[in-house]
């Protein structure tokens, strides 16, 4: 089992910045993907992900504004969000997936990000 603990959400004005953190603990598999999804009213979408080897993937809507990074020694992934827009408002969920023949998927509890003036 893997536990994911998120932090860093909150209320910010348009154009502002926030940094999310997600720390994984438990039975960590060294080769994995960690990332962030967000839940809008109608769908959950990938925001950004990063493999333990450093490969990254971003949603088109956040490219150039958000940056994902990770500290493998701390099993922690970060999401730096700049130039936030109202449409970025959502619950953000940390995601962890083992890169194995039978992937295991874990989710954090979610953290609210609200962009509003």
ROPAFI-357554 format. One record per atom (N, C-alpha, C): x, y, z; residue number from 1; atom name; chain. Coordinates in steps of 0.05 Angstrom, whole numbers, plus 5000, padded with zeros to 4 digits. Layout:
N
X, Y, Z, NUM, CA, A
...
***
This chain:
117
5017, 4976, 5000, 1, N, A
5000, 5000, 5000, 1, CA, A
5017, 5025, 5000, 1, C, A
5007, 5045, 4987, 2, N, A
5020, 5071, 4986, 2, CA, A
5001, 5092, 4995, 2, C, A
5011, 5110, 5012, 3, N, A
4995, 5133, 5021, 3, CA, A
5006, 5158, 5009, 3, C, A
4987, 5175, 5001, 4, N, A
4994, 5201, 4988, 4, CA, A
4982, 5223, 5005, 4, C, A
4999, 5242, 5013, 5, N, A
4990, 5265, 5029, 5, CA, A
4996, 5291, 5013, 5, C, A
4975, 5305, 5007, 6, N, A
4977, 5329, 4992, 6, CA, A
4976, 5354, 5009, 6, C, A
4988, 5376, 4999, 7, N, A
4986, 5401, 5013, 7, CA, A
4991, 5424, 4993, 7, C, A
4983, 5448, 5001, 8, N, A
4989, 5471, 4985, 8, CA, A
4966, 5484, 4970, 8, C, A
4942, 5473, 4972, 9, N, A
4920, 5486, 4958, 9, CA, A
4911, 5511, 4973, 9, C, A
4891, 5525, 4961, 10, N, A
4881, 5549, 4973, 10, CA, A
4867, 5567, 4954, 10, C, A
4863, 5592, 4963, 11, N, A
4850, 5613, 4947, 11, CA, A
4872, 5632, 4937, 11, C, A
4871, 5638, 4912, 12, N, A
4890, 5657, 4900, 12, CA, A
4876, 5673, 4879, 12, C, A
4886, 5697, 4875, 13, N, A
4874, 5715, 4855, 13, CA, A
4884, 5707, 4827, 13, C, A
4869, 5714, 4807, 14, N, A
4879, 5709, 4779, 14, CA, A
4906, 5721, 4775, 14, C, A
4923, 5706, 4762, 15, N, A
4951, 5715, 4757, 15, CA, A
4970, 5707, 4779, 15, C, A
4959, 5697, 4801, 16, N, A
4976, 5689, 4823, 16, CA, A
4988, 5662, 4820, 16, C, A
5002, 5653, 4841, 17, N, A
5016, 5627, 4841, 17, CA, A
5010, 5611, 4866, 17, C, A
5012, 5585, 4862, 18, N, A
5010, 5566, 4884, 18, CA, A
5029, 5543, 4878, 18, C, A
5037, 5530, 4900, 19, N, A
5054, 5506, 4897, 19, CA, A
5041, 5483, 4912, 19, C, A
5035, 5461, 4898, 20, N, A
5025, 5437, 4911, 20, CA, A
5047, 5417, 4916, 20, C, A
5044, 5403, 4938, 21, N, A
5063, 5381, 4944, 21, CA, A
5048, 5356, 4950, 21, C, A
5060, 5334, 4944, 22, N, A
5049, 5307, 4949, 22, CA, A
5071, 5288, 4957, 22, C, A
5069, 5279, 4982, 23, N, A
5089, 5260, 4992, 23, CA, A
5078, 5232, 4993, 23, C, A
5093, 5213, 4982, 24, N, A
5085, 5185, 4982, 24, CA, A
5100, 5170, 5003, 24, C, A
5086, 5152, 5016, 25, N, A
5099, 5135, 5036, 25, CA, A
5087, 5107, 5034, 25, C, A
5101, 5088, 5046, 26, N, A
5092, 5060, 5046, 26, CA, A
5109, 5043, 5028, 26, C, A
5097, 5026, 5013, 27, N, A
5111, 5007, 4995, 27, CA, A
5117, 5020, 4969, 27, C, A
5137, 5037, 4968, 28, N, A
5144, 5052, 4944, 28, CA, A
5160, 5034, 4925, 28, C, A
5151, 5034, 4900, 29, N, A
5166, 5020, 4879, 29, CA, A
5182, 5041, 4865, 29, C, A
5208, 5036, 4862, 30, N, A
5226, 5057, 4852, 30, CA, A
5220, 5068, 4825, 30, C, A
5208, 5051, 4808, 31, N, A
5201, 5060, 4781, 31, CA, A
5172, 5066, 4780, 31, C, A
5165, 5091, 4778, 32, N, A
5137, 5099, 4781, 32, CA, A
5132, 5125, 4766, 32, C, A
5107, 5131, 4765, 33, N, A
5098, 5157, 4754, 33, CA, A
5082, 5171, 4776, 33, C, A
5088, 5196, 4781, 34, N, A
5073, 5212, 4799, 34, CA, A
5063, 5236, 4784, 34, C, A
5039, 5244, 4791, 35, N, A
5027, 5267, 4776, 35, CA, A
5004, 5279, 4791, 35, C, A
4991, 5297, 4776, 36, N, A
4969, 5312, 4787, 36, CA, A
4946, 5311, 4766, 36, C, A
4922, 5306, 4777, 37, N, A
4898, 5308, 4761, 37, CA, A
4880, 5329, 4775, 37, C, A
4861, 5339, 4760, 38, N, A
4842, 5357, 4772, 38, CA, A
4814, 5350, 4764, 38, C, A
4796, 5354, 4783, 39, N, A
4768, 5346, 4780, 39, CA, A
4752, 5371, 4776, 39, C, A
4742, 5374, 4751, 40, N, A
4723, 5395, 4745, 40, CA, A
4695, 5382, 4748, 40, C, A
4674, 5397, 4746, 41, N, A
4647, 5386, 4751, 41, CA, A
4641, 5361, 4733, 41, C, A
4652, 5360, 4709, 42, N, A
4644, 5339, 4691, 42, CA, A
4665, 5318, 4686, 42, C, A
4690, 5323, 4693, 43, N, A
4711, 5304, 4686, 43, CA, A
4735, 5308, 4704, 43, C, A
4752, 5286, 4705, 44, N, A
4778, 5288, 4718, 44, CA, A
4798, 5287, 4695, 44, C, A
4816, 5306, 4695, 45, N, A
4835, 5308, 4674, 45, CA, A
4864, 5309, 4684, 45, C, A
4882, 5298, 4669, 46, N, A
4911, 5300, 4675, 46, CA, A
4920, 5328, 4673, 46, C, A
4934, 5338, 4694, 47, N, A
4947, 5364, 4693, 47, CA, A
4976, 5361, 4685, 47, C, A
4990, 5344, 4700, 48, N, A
5019, 5340, 4694, 48, CA, A
5027, 5314, 4707, 48, C, A
5047, 5301, 4695, 49, N, A
5058, 5277, 4708, 49, CA, A
5088, 5276, 4702, 49, C, A
5102, 5261, 4719, 50, N, A
5131, 5258, 4716, 50, CA, A
5139, 5230, 4725, 50, C, A
5154, 5217, 4708, 51, N, A
5164, 5190, 4716, 51, CA, A
5188, 5193, 4734, 51, C, A
5195, 5171, 4748, 52, N, A
5218, 5171, 4765, 52, CA, A
5244, 5176, 4749, 52, C, A
5243, 5172, 4723, 53, N, A
5266, 5177, 4706, 53, CA, A
5267, 5205, 4695, 53, C, A
5246, 5221, 4701, 54, N, A
5246, 5249, 4693, 54, CA, A
5230, 5257, 4669, 54, C, A
5216, 5238, 4657, 55, N, A
5199, 5245, 4634, 55, CA, A
5174, 5259, 4644, 55, C, A
5167, 5281, 4630, 56, N, A
5144, 5297, 4639, 56, CA, A
5122, 5298, 4617, 56, C, A
5098, 5302, 4626, 57, N, A
5075, 5305, 4608, 57, CA, A
5057, 5326, 4620, 57, C, A
5046, 5344, 4603, 58, N, A
5029, 5366, 4612, 58, CA, A
5004, 5367, 4595, 58, C, A
4983, 5376, 4607, 59, N, A
4959, 5383, 4592, 59, CA, A
4965, 5408, 4576, 59, C, A
4954, 5410, 4553, 60, N, A
4959, 5433, 4536, 60, CA, A
4951, 5459, 4550, 60, C, A
4930, 5458, 4566, 61, N, A
4919, 5482, 4579, 61, CA, A
4938, 5494, 4600, 61, C, A
4958, 5478, 4609, 62, N, A
4976, 5488, 4630, 62, CA, A
5004, 5491, 4621, 62, C, A
5010, 5483, 4597, 63, N, A
5038, 5486, 4587, 63, CA, A
5047, 5515, 4588, 63, C, A
5071, 5519, 4598, 64, N, A
5082, 5545, 4600, 64, CA, A
5074, 5560, 4626, 64, C, A
5055, 5549, 4641, 65, N, A
5047, 5561, 4666, 65, CA, A
5053, 5544, 4690, 65, C, A
5050, 5518, 4687, 66, N, A
5054, 5499, 4709, 66, CA, A
5080, 5483, 4704, 66, C, A
5093, 5477, 4726, 67, N, A
5118, 5461, 4725, 67, CA, A
5116, 5439, 4746, 67, C, A
5120, 5414, 4736, 68, N, A
5121, 5392, 4755, 68, CA, A
5150, 5384, 4760, 68, C, A
5155, 5377, 4785, 69, N, A
5182, 5368, 4793, 69, CA, A
5179, 5347, 4815, 69, C, A
5201, 5333, 4820, 70, N, A
5199, 5313, 4841, 70, CA, A
5226, 5309, 4854, 70, C, A
5225, 5300, 4879, 71, N, A
5249, 5293, 4894, 71, CA, A
5246, 5263, 4900, 71, C, A
5260, 5247, 4885, 72, N, A
5258, 5218, 4888, 72, CA, A
5267, 5209, 4915, 72, C, A
5286, 5222, 4927, 73, N, A
5296, 5214, 4953, 73, CA, A
5274, 5218, 4975, 73, C, A
5257, 5237, 4970, 74, N, A
5235, 5243, 4989, 74, CA, A
5209, 5231, 4980, 74, C, A
5209, 5218, 4956, 75, N, A
5183, 5208, 4945, 75, CA, A
5162, 5230, 4944, 75, C, A
5170, 5253, 4935, 76, N, A
5152, 5276, 4935, 76, CA, A
5151, 5288, 4908, 76, C, A
5127, 5296, 4900, 77, N, A
5123, 5309, 4874, 77, CA, A
5111, 5337, 4880, 77, C, A
5119, 5356, 4864, 78, N, A
5110, 5384, 4867, 78, CA, A
5097, 5394, 4841, 78, C, A
5079, 5412, 4844, 79, N, A
5067, 5426, 4821, 79, CA, A
5068, 5456, 4826, 79, C, A
5085, 5469, 4812, 80, N, A
5086, 5499, 4814, 80, CA, A
5067, 5510, 4793, 80, C, A
5048, 5525, 4803, 81, N, A
5027, 5536, 4786, 81, CA, A
5029, 5566, 4785, 81, C, A
5035, 5577, 4762, 82, N, A
5038, 5606, 4758, 82, CA, A
5017, 5616, 4739, 82, C, A
5013, 5642, 4739, 83, N, A
4993, 5654, 4721, 83, CA, A
4966, 5640, 4722, 83, C, A
4957, 5636, 4746, 84, N, A
4932, 5620, 4750, 84, CA, A
4908, 5635, 4738, 84, C, A
4890, 5620, 4728, 85, N, A
4865, 5630, 4716, 85, CA, A
4841, 5618, 4731, 85, C, A
4819, 5631, 4727, 86, N, A
4795, 5621, 4740, 86, CA, A
4788, 5593, 4732, 86, C, A
4794, 5586, 4707, 87, N, A
4788, 5559, 4697, 87, CA, A
4806, 5538, 4709, 87, C, A
4827, 5546, 4724, 88, N, A
4844, 5527, 4738, 88, CA, A
4831, 5518, 4765, 88, C, A
4809, 5531, 4772, 89, N, A
4795, 5524, 4797, 89, CA, A
4785, 5495, 4795, 89, C, A
4793, 5479, 4815, 90, N, A
4785, 5451, 4816, 90, CA, A
4797, 5438, 4841, 90, C, A
4789, 5413, 4846, 91, N, A
4802, 5397, 4866, 91, CA, A
4825, 5382, 4852, 91, C, A
4849, 5385, 4862, 92, N, A
4872, 5373, 4850, 92, CA, A
4880, 5348, 4866, 92, C, A
4884, 5326, 4851, 93, N, A
4890, 5300, 4863, 93, CA, A
4917, 5291, 4855, 93, C, A
4932, 5282, 4875, 94, N, A
4958, 5270, 4869, 94, CA, A
4953, 5241, 4861, 94, C, A
4970, 5232, 4843, 95, N, A
4967, 5205, 4831, 95, CA, A
4994, 5191, 4831, 95, C, A
4994, 5166, 4838, 96, N, A
5019, 5150, 4838, 96, CA, A
5013, 5123, 4825, 96, C, A
5030, 5116, 4805, 97, N, A
5026, 5091, 4790, 97, CA, A
5053, 5077, 4789, 97, C, A
5053, 5051, 4795, 98, N, A
5077, 5035, 4792, 98, CA, A
5081, 5028, 4763, 98, C, A
5105, 5029, 4754, 99, N, A
5110, 5022, 4726, 99, CA, A
5119, 4992, 4726, 99, C, A
5099, 4975, 4729, 100, N, A
5103, 4946, 4730, 100, CA, A
5084, 4933, 4710, 100, C, A
5087, 4907, 4707, 101, N, A
5069, 4893, 4688, 101, CA, A
5040, 4894, 4698, 101, C, A
5036, 4896, 4724, 102, N, A
5009, 4900, 4735, 102, CA, A
5009, 4926, 4751, 102, C, A
5006, 4948, 4738, 103, N, A
5008, 4974, 4752, 103, CA, A
4989, 4976, 4775, 103, C, A
4998, 4988, 4796, 104, N, A
4982, 4995, 4819, 104, CA, A
4978, 5025, 4819, 104, C, A
4953, 5033, 4824, 105, N, A
4946, 5062, 4823, 105, CA, A
4936, 5071, 4850, 105, C, A
4946, 5093, 4859, 106, N, A
4937, 5105, 4884, 106, CA, A
4931, 5135, 4880, 106, C, A
4912, 5144, 4897, 107, N, A
4904, 5172, 4895, 107, CA, A
4906, 5185, 4922, 107, C, A
4912, 5211, 4922, 108, N, A
4911, 5227, 4946, 108, CA, A
4882, 5235, 4952, 108, C, A
4879, 5249, 4974, 109, N, A
4852, 5257, 4983, 109, CA, A
4841, 5281, 4968, 109, C, A
4859, 5295, 4954, 110, N, A
4850, 5319, 4940, 110, CA, A
4855, 5345, 4955, 110, C, A
4862, 5366, 4941, 111, N, A
4865, 5392, 4953, 111, CA, A
4852, 5413, 4935, 111, C, A
4837, 5431, 4947, 112, N, A
4821, 5450, 4932, 112, CA, A
4839, 5474, 4924, 112, C, A
4838, 5481, 4898, 113, N, A
4850, 5505, 4888, 113, CA, A
4828, 5522, 4877, 113, C, A
4826, 5546, 4887, 114, N, A
4806, 5565, 4878, 114, CA, A
4820, 5591, 4869, 114, C, A
4814, 5598, 4844, 115, N, A
4826, 5622, 4832, 115, CA, A
4803, 5642, 4828, 115, C, A
4803, 5663, 4844, 116, N, A
4781, 5682, 4844, 116, CA, A
4790, 5708, 4855, 116, C, A
4778, 5730, 4844, 117, N, A
4784, 5756, 4855, 117, CA, A
4764, 5764, 4876, 117, C, A
***
